[in-house]
Amino acid sequence: MTVLPLMLLVLSLTGCGSTKTEYVSAPHVPIPASLTADCPIPDIPDKMTWGDIAEYNIELMSVIKACNLDKRAIREIEAERVK
């Protein structure tokens, strides 16, 4: 009686031996050039008042914010590639 379960076990193990692994290529999602372009640096005027410095600082912060949004979009594209 113990031979029959062993035979079934051996048959079930050898039945999986002929499986073939097939690799499927995934489409490459290119990162848009607009996301990898350099962030524009606002020009520094020759003469600045204290008020001009504050406005320039606000302009710089908006450029940094735009660059961070681009980086976030790149991270999202890369996360989709991993899935």
Biopython code that builds the backbone (N, CA, C, O; Angstrom):
import numpy as np
from Bio.PDB.StructureBuilder import StructureBuilder

atoms = [
    (1, "MET", "N", (0.796, -1.200, 0.000)),
    (1, "MET", "CA", (0.000, 0.000, 0.000)),
    (1, "MET", "C", (0.841, 1.267, 0.000)),
    (1, "MET", "O", (0.385, 2.297, -0.497)),
    (2, "THR", "N", (2.040, 1.226, 0.535)),
    (2, "THR", "CA", (2.862, 2.428, 0.575)),
    (2, "THR", "C", (3.517, 2.721, -0.769)),
    (2, "THR", "O", (3.999, 3.830, -0.996)),
    (3, "VAL", "N", (3.537, 1.753, -1.644)),
    (3, "VAL", "CA", (4.161, 1.957, -2.944)),
    (3, "VAL", "C", (3.304, 2.869, -3.821)),
    (3, "VAL", "O", (3.832, 3.703, -4.557)),
    (4, "LEU", "N", (1.992, 2.711, -3.743)),
    (4, "LEU", "CA", (1.095, 3.505, -4.580)),
    (4, "LEU", "C", (1.212, 5.004, -4.288)),
    (4, "LEU", "O", (1.333, 5.775, -5.240)),
    (5, "PRO", "N", (1.183, 5.464, -3.038)),
    (5, "PRO", "CA", (1.365, 6.908, -2.797)),
    (5, "PRO", "C", (2.735, 7.408, -3.246)),
    (5, "PRO", "O", (2.851, 8.530, -3.739)),
    (6, "LEU", "N", (3.766, 6.591, -3.082)),
    (6, "LEU", "CA", (5.094, 7.000, -3.526)),
    (6, "LEU", "C", (5.154, 7.121, -5.046)),
    (6, "LEU", "O", (5.801, 8.029, -5.569)),
    (7, "MET", "N", (4.492, 6.222, -5.752)),
    (7, "MET", "CA", (4.462, 6.296, -7.215)),
    (7, "MET", "C", (3.737, 7.558, -7.674)),
    (7, "MET", "O", (4.171, 8.221, -8.616)),
    (8, "LEU", "N", (2.636, 7.886, -7.009)),
    (8, "LEU", "CA", (1.897, 9.092, -7.369)),
    (8, "LEU", "C", (2.729, 10.344, -7.091)),
    (8, "LEU", "O", (2.695, 11.303, -7.862)),
    (9, "LEU", "N", (3.467, 10.328, -5.994)),
    (9, "LEU", "CA", (4.324, 11.459, -5.664)),
    (9, "LEU", "C", (5.423, 11.631, -6.710)),
    (9, "LEU", "O", (5.701, 12.751, -7.139)),
    (10, "VAL", "N", (6.037, 10.549, -7.115)),
    (10, "VAL", "CA", (7.090, 10.611, -8.125)),
    (10, "VAL", "C", (6.520, 11.093, -9.453)),
    (10, "VAL", "O", (7.146, 11.903, -10.137)),
    (11, "LEU", "N", (5.346, 10.605, -9.823)),
    (11, "LEU", "CA", (4.724, 11.036, -11.074)),
    (11, "LEU", "C", (4.371, 12.519, -11.041)),
    (11, "LEU", "O", (4.517, 13.218, -12.044)),
    (12, "SER", "N", (3.905, 13.000, -9.887)),
    (12, "SER", "CA", (3.551, 14.423, -9.809)),
    (12, "SER", "C", (4.797, 15.301, -9.878)),
    (12, "SER", "O", (4.737, 16.405, -10.419)),
    (13, "LEU", "N", (5.906, 14.842, -9.350)),
    (13, "LEU", "CA", (7.145, 15.620, -9.413)),
    (13, "LEU", "C", (7.726, 15.642, -10.824)),
    (13, "LEU", "O", (8.246, 16.669, -11.261)),
    (14, "THR", "N", (7.646, 14.550, -11.523)),
    (14, "THR", "CA", (8.207, 14.521, -12.869)),
    (14, "THR", "C", (7.301, 15.208, -13.878)),
    (14, "THR", "O", (7.760, 15.591, -14.954)),
    (15, "GLY", "N", (6.044, 15.370, -13.558)),
    (15, "GLY", "CA", (5.126, 16.049, -14.467)),
    (15, "GLY", "C", (5.455, 17.521, -14.622)),
    (15, "GLY", "O", (5.140, 18.110, -15.656)),
    (16, "CYS", "N", (6.073, 18.129, -13.635)),
    (16, "CYS", "CA", (6.419, 19.552, -13.695)),
    (16, "CYS", "C", (7.799, 19.789, -14.291)),
    (16, "CYS", "O", (8.199, 20.934, -14.501)),
    (17, "GLY", "N", (8.512, 18.734, -14.560)),
    (17, "GLY", "CA", (9.874, 18.887, -15.039)),
    (17, "GLY", "C", (9.986, 19.423, -16.451)),
    (17, "GLY", "O", (11.061, 19.872, -16.849)),
    (18, "SER", "N", (8.921, 19.389, -17.210)),
    (18, "SER", "CA", (9.016, 19.814, -18.601)),
    (18, "SER", "C", (8.451, 21.215, -18.839)),
    (18, "SER", "O", (8.215, 21.585, -19.989)),
    (19, "THR", "N", (8.232, 21.995, -17.798)),
    (19, "THR", "CA", (7.725, 23.354, -18.011)),
    (19, "THR", "C", (8.833, 24.230, -18.571)),
    (19, "THR", "O", (10.006, 24.075, -18.233)),
    (20, "LYS", "N", (8.438, 25.143, -19.424)),
    (20, "LYS", "CA", (9.403, 26.018, -20.070)),
    (20, "LYS", "C", (9.138, 27.453, -19.626)),
    (20, "LYS", "O", (7.997, 27.914, -19.658)),
    (21, "THR", "N", (10.169, 28.147, -19.221)),
    (21, "THR", "CA", (10.042, 29.545, -18.835)),
    (21, "THR", "C", (10.134, 30.404, -20.080)),
    (21, "THR", "O", (11.084, 30.308, -20.857)),
    (22, "GLU", "N", (9.131, 31.242, -20.253)),
    (22, "GLU", "CA", (9.115, 32.122, -21.418)),
    (22, "GLU", "C", (9.098, 33.564, -20.933)),
    (22, "GLU", "O", (8.221, 33.955, -20.163)),
    (23, "TYR", "N", (10.052, 34.342, -21.377)),
    (23, "TYR", "CA", (10.161, 35.739, -20.976)),
    (23, "TYR", "C", (9.456, 36.619, -22.001)),
    (23, "TYR", "O", (9.623, 36.459, -23.210)),
    (24, "VAL", "N", (8.678, 37.537, -21.490)),
    (24, "VAL", "CA", (7.948, 38.468, -22.347)),
    (24, "VAL", "C", (8.513, 39.854, -22.110)),
    (24, "VAL", "O", (8.614, 40.304, -20.969)),
    (25, "SER", "N", (8.879, 40.524, -23.176)),
    (25, "SER", "CA", (9.459, 41.856, -23.008)),
    (25, "SER", "C", (8.348, 42.871, -22.748)),
    (25, "SER", "O", (7.301, 42.857, -23.395)),
    (26, "ALA", "N", (8.606, 43.742, -21.791)),
    (26, "ALA", "CA", (7.654, 44.798, -21.451)),
    (26, "ALA", "C", (7.976, 46.037, -22.280)),
    (26, "ALA", "O", (9.140, 46.299, -22.583)),
    (27, "PRO", "N", (6.961, 46.789, -22.641)),
    (27, "PRO", "CA", (7.230, 48.001, -23.423)),
    (27, "PRO", "C", (7.994, 49.028, -22.594)),
    (27, "PRO", "O", (7.722, 49.210, -21.407)),
    (28, "HIS", "N", (8.935, 49.683, -23.222)),
    (28, "HIS", "CA", (9.743, 50.703, -22.550)),
    (28, "HIS", "C", (8.979, 52.022, -22.567)),
    (28, "HIS", "O", (8.571, 52.507, -23.623)),
    (29, "VAL", "N", (8.795, 52.589, -21.388)),
    (29, "VAL", "CA", (8.101, 53.875, -21.283)),
    (29, "VAL", "C", (9.167, 54.959, -21.181)),
    (29, "VAL", "O", (9.821, 55.081, -20.145)),
    (30, "PRO", "N", (9.353, 55.745, -22.231)),
    (30, "PRO", "CA", (10.384, 56.786, -22.167)),
    (30, "PRO", "C", (9.954, 57.932, -21.257)),
    (30, "PRO", "O", (8.774, 58.272, -21.171)),
    (31, "ILE", "N", (10.925, 58.510, -20.590)),
    (31, "ILE", "CA", (10.664, 59.678, -19.749)),
    (31, "ILE", "C", (10.624, 60.894, -20.665)),
    (31, "ILE", "O", (11.558, 61.119, -21.435)),
    (32, "PRO", "N", (9.548, 61.683, -20.590)),
    (32, "PRO", "CA", (9.438, 62.852, -21.470)),
    (32, "PRO", "C", (10.609, 63.816, -21.288)),
    (32, "PRO", "O", (11.112, 63.997, -20.179)),
    (33, "ALA", "N", (11.029, 64.422, -22.377)),
    (33, "ALA", "CA", (12.160, 65.356, -22.342)),
    (33, "ALA", "C", (11.854, 66.570, -21.475)),
    (33, "ALA", "O", (12.764, 67.178, -20.911)),
    (34, "SER", "N", (10.585, 66.922, -21.367)),
    (34, "SER", "CA", (10.230, 68.080, -20.539)),
    (34, "SER", "C", (10.537, 67.831, -19.066)),
    (34, "SER", "O", (10.773, 68.779, -18.317)),
    (35, "LEU", "N", (10.537, 66.556, -18.640)),
    (35, "LEU", "CA", (10.834, 66.252, -17.240)),
    (35, "LEU", "C", (12.330, 66.211, -16.961)),
    (35, "LEU", "O", (12.755, 66.419, -15.825)),
    (36, "THR", "N", (13.125, 65.946, -17.984)),
    (36, "THR", "CA", (14.570, 65.854, -17.773)),
    (36, "THR", "C", (15.308, 67.120, -18.185)),
    (36, "THR", "O", (16.530, 67.195, -18.055)),
    (37, "ALA", "N", (14.582, 68.109, -18.677)),
    (37, "ALA", "CA", (15.223, 69.368, -19.083)),
    (37, "ALA", "C", (15.697, 70.133, -17.850)),
    (37, "ALA", "O", (15.145, 69.983, -16.760)),
    (38, "ASP", "N", (16.722, 70.951, -18.041)),
    (38, "ASP", "CA", (17.226, 71.776, -16.948)),
    (38, "ASP", "C", (16.154, 72.749, -16.482)),
    (38, "ASP", "O", (15.350, 73.243, -17.273)),
    (39, "CYS", "N", (16.159, 73.009, -15.194)),
    (39, "CYS", "CA", (15.225, 73.989, -14.640)),
    (39, "CYS", "C", (15.767, 75.388, -14.934)),
    (39, "CYS", "O", (16.956, 75.647, -14.748)),
    (40, "PRO", "N", (14.901, 76.282, -15.391)),
    (40, "PRO", "CA", (15.374, 77.631, -15.728)),
    (40, "PRO", "C", (15.750, 78.416, -14.473)),
    (40, "PRO", "O", (15.010, 78.426, -13.490)),
    (41, "ILE", "N", (16.886, 79.058, -14.519)),
    (41, "ILE", "CA", (17.330, 79.890, -13.397)),
    (41, "ILE", "C", (17.000, 81.336, -13.731)),
    (41, "ILE", "O", (17.450, 81.857, -14.751)),
    (42, "PRO", "N", (16.219, 81.984, -12.881)),
    (42, "PRO", "CA", (15.889, 83.387, -13.154)),
    (42, "PRO", "C", (17.148, 84.254, -13.130)),
    (42, "PRO", "O", (18.049, 84.040, -12.320)),
    (43, "ASP", "N", (17.192, 85.228, -14.025)),
    (43, "ASP", "CA", (18.335, 86.140, -14.084)),
    (43, "ASP", "C", (18.361, 87.033, -12.847)),
    (43, "ASP", "O", (17.324, 87.481, -12.356)),
    (44, "ILE", "N", (19.566, 87.275, -12.363)),
    (44, "ILE", "CA", (19.736, 88.166, -11.216)),
    (44, "ILE", "C", (19.971, 89.577, -11.746)),
    (44, "ILE", "O", (20.925, 89.810, -12.488)),
    (45, "PRO", "N", (19.105, 90.519, -11.371)),
    (45, "PRO", "CA", (19.319, 91.901, -11.825)),
    (45, "PRO", "C", (20.598, 92.487, -11.220)),
    (45, "PRO", "O", (21.058, 92.054, -10.163)),
    (46, "ASP", "N", (21.157, 93.474, -11.909)),
    (46, "ASP", "CA", (22.382, 94.112, -11.413)),
    (46, "ASP", "C", (22.134, 94.868, -10.111)),
    (46, "ASP", "O", (22.935, 94.790, -9.180)),
    (47, "LYS", "N", (21.039, 95.588, -10.052)),
    (47, "LYS", "CA", (20.712, 96.346, -8.845)),
    (47, "LYS", "C", (19.416, 95.799, -8.275)),
    (47, "LYS", "O", (18.420, 95.634, -8.980)),
    (48, "MET", "N", (19.458, 95.522, -6.979)),
    (48, "MET", "CA", (18.270, 94.975, -6.322)),
    (48, "MET", "C", (18.008, 95.725, -5.026)),
    (48, "MET", "O", (18.929, 96.057, -4.279)),
    (49, "THR", "N", (16.746, 95.980, -4.780)),
    (49, "THR", "CA", (16.343, 96.539, -3.489)),
    (49, "THR", "C", (15.953, 95.370, -2.591)),
    (49, "THR", "O", (15.924, 94.221, -3.032)),
    (50, "TRP", "N", (15.655, 95.669, -1.343)),
    (50, "TRP", "CA", (15.228, 94.609, -0.438)),
    (50, "TRP", "C", (13.920, 93.985, -0.930)),
    (50, "TRP", "O", (13.718, 92.780, -0.784)),
    (51, "GLY", "N", (13.057, 94.775, -1.495)),
    (51, "GLY", "CA", (11.808, 94.248, -2.055)),
    (51, "GLY", "C", (12.060, 93.367, -3.269)),
    (51, "GLY", "O", (11.390, 92.353, -3.463)),
    (52, "ASP", "N", (13.042, 93.768, -4.092)),
    (52, "ASP", "CA", (13.400, 92.958, -5.260)),
    (52, "ASP", "C", (13.956, 91.600, -4.831)),
    (52, "ASP", "O", (13.711, 90.580, -5.474)),
    (53, "ILE", "N", (14.706, 91.613, -3.736)),
    (53, "ILE", "CA", (15.273, 90.353, -3.234)),
    (53, "ILE", "C", (14.153, 89.414, -2.799)),
    (53, "ILE", "O", (14.211, 88.210, -3.050)),
    (54, "ALA", "N", (13.133, 89.968, -2.146)),
    (54, "ALA", "CA", (12.001, 89.139, -1.724)),
    (54, "ALA", "C", (11.271, 88.556, -2.938)),
    (54, "ALA", "O", (10.910, 87.379, -2.937)),
    (55, "GLU", "N", (11.054, 89.370, -3.966)),
    (55, "GLU", "CA", (10.390, 88.884, -5.179)),
    (55, "GLU", "C", (11.241, 87.830, -5.890)),
    (55, "GLU", "O", (10.717, 86.843, -6.405)),
    (56, "TYR", "N", (12.549, 88.049, -5.912)),
    (56, "TYR", "CA", (13.449, 87.087, -6.540)),
    (56, "TYR", "C", (13.419, 85.761, -5.776)),
    (56, "TYR", "O", (13.456, 84.686, -6.374)),
    (57, "ASN", "N", (13.352, 85.855, -4.464)),
    (57, "ASN", "CA", (13.281, 84.653, -3.640)),
    (57, "ASN", "C", (12.000, 83.869, -3.942)),
    (57, "ASN", "O", (12.026, 82.641, -4.013)),
    (58, "ILE", "N", (10.889, 84.572, -4.118)),
    (58, "ILE", "CA", (9.625, 83.916, -4.462)),
    (58, "ILE", "C", (9.742, 83.242, -5.827)),
    (58, "ILE", "O", (9.250, 82.130, -6.020)),
    (59, "GLU", "N", (10.385, 83.910, -6.760)),
    (59, "GLU", "CA", (10.581, 83.345, -8.096)),
    (59, "GLU", "C", (11.445, 82.081, -8.037)),
    (59, "GLU", "O", (11.166, 81.095, -8.719)),
    (60, "LEU", "N", (12.490, 82.125, -7.216)),
    (60, "LEU", "CA", (13.346, 80.945, -7.054)),
    (60, "LEU", "C", (12.571, 79.783, -6.438)),
    (60, "LEU", "O", (12.735, 78.635, -6.850)),
    (61, "MET", "N", (11.740, 80.079, -5.465)),
    (61, "MET", "CA", (10.955, 79.025, -4.821)),
    (61, "MET", "C", (9.980, 78.377, -5.813)),
    (61, "MET", "O", (9.746, 77.170, -5.753)),
    (62, "SER", "N", (9.417, 79.170, -6.715)),
    (62, "SER", "CA", (8.497, 78.587, -7.703)),
    (62, "SER", "C", (9.255, 77.698, -8.692)),
    (62, "SER", "O", (8.722, 76.688, -9.150)),
    (63, "VAL", "N", (10.491, 78.067, -9.021)),
    (63, "VAL", "CA", (11.310, 77.222, -9.899)),
    (63, "VAL", "C", (11.638, 75.908, -9.197)),
    (63, "VAL", "O", (11.583, 74.845, -9.815)),
    (64, "ILE", "N", (11.976, 75.972, -7.920)),
    (64, "ILE", "CA", (12.274, 74.756, -7.157)),
    (64, "ILE", "C", (11.035, 73.868, -7.082)),
    (64, "ILE", "O", (11.137, 72.648, -7.209)),
    (65, "LYS", "N", (9.879, 74.470, -6.880)),
    (65, "LYS", "CA", (8.637, 73.699, -6.818)),
    (65, "LYS", "C", (8.380, 72.978, -8.140)),
    (65, "LYS", "O", (7.992, 71.810, -8.145)),
    (66, "ALA", "N", (8.594, 73.670, -9.258)),
    (66, "ALA", "CA", (8.399, 73.048, -10.573)),
    (66, "ALA", "C", (9.378, 71.890, -10.782)),
    (66, "ALA", "O", (9.006, 70.852, -11.329)),
    (67, "CYS", "N", (10.624, 72.068, -10.347)),
    (67, "CYS", "CA", (11.616, 70.992, -10.482)),
    (67, "CYS", "C", (11.232, 69.787, -9.627)),
    (67, "CYS", "O", (11.401, 68.644, -10.051)),
    (68, "ASN", "N", (10.718, 70.039, -8.430)),
    (68, "ASN", "CA", (10.293, 68.937, -7.572)),
    (68, "ASN", "C", (9.102, 68.195, -8.174)),
    (68, "ASN", "O", (9.002, 66.977, -8.030)),
    (69, "LEU", "N", (8.207, 68.904, -8.841)),
    (69, "LEU", "CA", (7.090, 68.241, -9.517)),
    (69, "LEU", "C", (7.598, 67.352, -10.654)),
    (69, "LEU", "O", (7.083, 66.255, -10.870)),
    (70, "ASP", "N", (8.610, 67.831, -11.375)),
    (70, "ASP", "CA", (9.208, 67.015, -12.438)),
    (70, "ASP", "C", (9.832, 65.748, -11.860)),
    (70, "ASP", "O", (9.678, 64.662, -12.418)),
    (71, "LYS", "N", (10.535, 65.894, -10.745)),
    (71, "LYS", "CA", (11.179, 64.732, -10.123)),
    (71, "LYS", "C", (10.135, 63.739, -9.624)),
    (71, "LYS", "O", (10.331, 62.528, -9.729)),
    (72, "ARG", "N", (9.036, 64.238, -9.087)),
    (72, "ARG", "CA", (7.966, 63.355, -8.634)),
    (72, "ARG", "C", (7.383, 62.584, -9.817)),
    (72, "ARG", "O", (7.107, 61.390, -9.705)),
    (73, "ALA", "N", (7.196, 63.259, -10.942)),
    (73, "ALA", "CA", (6.671, 62.591, -12.134)),
    (73, "ALA", "C", (7.632, 61.504, -12.621)),
    (73, "ALA", "O", (7.198, 60.437, -13.054)),
    (74, "ILE", "N", (8.928, 61.775, -12.549)),
    (74, "ILE", "CA", (9.923, 60.766, -12.941)),
    (74, "ILE", "C", (9.853, 59.570, -11.995)),
    (74, "ILE", "O", (9.917, 58.426, -12.444)),
    (75, "ARG", "N", (9.721, 59.820, -10.686)),
    (75, "ARG", "CA", (9.606, 58.716, -9.724)),
    (75, "ARG", "C", (8.361, 57.877, -10.001)),
    (75, "ARG", "O", (8.406, 56.653, -9.875)),
    (76, "GLU", "N", (7.254, 58.513, -10.375)),
    (76, "GLU", "CA", (6.029, 57.772, -10.682)),
    (76, "GLU", "C", (6.209, 56.906, -11.925)),
    (76, "GLU", "O", (5.723, 55.777, -11.976)),
    (77, "ILE", "N", (6.906, 57.438, -12.922)),
    (77, "ILE", "CA", (7.174, 56.643, -14.130)),
    (77, "ILE", "C", (8.049, 55.446, -13.783)),
    (77, "ILE", "O", (7.799, 54.336, -14.253)),
    (78, "GLU", "N", (9.068, 55.664, -12.965)),
    (78, "GLU", "CA", (9.953, 54.567, -12.563)),
    (78, "GLU", "C", (9.207, 53.531, -11.726)),
    (78, "GLU", "O", (9.474, 52.335, -11.842)),
    (79, "ALA", "N", (8.279, 53.978, -10.886)),
    (79, "ALA", "CA", (7.495, 53.039, -10.080)),
    (79, "ALA", "C", (6.603, 52.180, -10.969)),
    (79, "ALA", "O", (6.380, 51.006, -10.672)),
    (80, "GLU", "N", (6.095, 52.749, -12.047)),
    (80, "GLU", "CA", (5.274, 51.979, -12.986)),
    (80, "GLU", "C", (6.115, 50.937, -13.715)),
    (80, "GLU", "O", (5.611, 49.868, -14.059)),
    (81, "ARG", "N", (7.380, 51.232, -13.951)),
    (81, "ARG", "CA", (8.262, 50.262, -14.622)),
    (81, "ARG", "C", (8.509, 49.047, -13.747)),
    (81, "ARG", "O", (8.651, 47.932, -14.247)),
    (82, "VAL", "N", (8.559, 49.264, -12.436)),
    (82, "VAL", "CA", (8.860, 48.174, -11.513)),
    (82, "VAL", "C", (7.696, 47.195, -11.418)),
    (82, "VAL", "O", (7.906, 45.999, -11.214)),
    (83, "LYS", "N", (6.481, 47.690, -11.565)),
    (83, "LYS", "CA", (5.294, 46.824, -11.416)),
    (83, "LYS", "C", (5.260, 45.722, -12.423)),
    (83, "LYS", "O", (4.330, 44.916, -12.425)),
]
sb = StructureBuilder()
sb.init_structure("model")
sb.init_model(0)
sb.init_chain("A")
sb.init_seg("    ")
for serial, (resi, resn, name, xyz) in enumerate(atoms, 1):
    if name == "N":
        sb.init_residue(resn, " ", resi, " ")
    sb.init_atom(name, np.array(xyz, "f"), 0.0, 1.0, " ", f" {name:<3s}", serial, name[0])
structure = sb.get_structure()
